[in-house]
Amino acid sequence: MLRRTVQLGIAAANRRDFEAMFALYDAGVELTVPPGLVAVGFEPNVQGREERIRFEHRWRTEWGDFRYAPEEVSDLGDRVFLIGHMKGTGVSSGASFDNEWAVLFAISSGRVVREEVFLDHAEALAAAGLATDG
């Protein structure tokens, strides 16, 4: 059920249906933005569901063809870990990209209360407690 819920949320995101994408987000959800995005002008933290939707709208205006491509979902009890890639084409440059992407969601009473985004798989795995010594 978890995997299907995540698939539906990502499908909604990829078709830009943000109301459906954030339907299971708590009204007071907190988003932590990765430093790489803060360095290019995005705020480091976003508080509240409506602000999270506004952030996604802003993020999407920066890109033309853009989609999330999840590869693995892990149920960590009160957290959910999603790892994959962001793929697309820049609006102004027309250059294609395929970047690492991961999200660690904190869940309370069936709602997302915290979302932490990563642009580096190793960093994300460590934050989720899933890193392996290699």
Summary of the structure (lengths in Angstrom):
residues: 134
radius of gyration: 14.3
end to end distance: 31.6
largest distance: 42.7
contacts: 359
relative contact order: 0.17
helix: 31%
strand: 43%
